[in-house]
Amino acid sequence: MSNQTITYLVGACLGVFGLAVFCALVLVPAITAYRKPVERVAVVLLSLYVLAALVGLGVLAGAFVVFEWPRIF
């Protein structure tokens, strides 16, 4: 296996692990807190909005590290 393949494999595993943790710690408790189907759909949509915001922050932080790495080190 090449170094690039290992990097992709680690990234994919961390992505799957992160999504599983988000579902277990945020999505499932939010869904079980409500009884009506409309409320459950709404909480899923709002949780996906929060997930998108967290992913966006992660992408911005990663881009900052990539672009500023040569200047810092």
Secondary structure, DSSP 8 states (H G I E B T S, - for coil): --HHHHHHHHHHHHHHHHHHHHIIIIIHHHHHT--SHHHHHHHHHHHHHHHHHHHHHHHHHHHHHHHHHHHH-
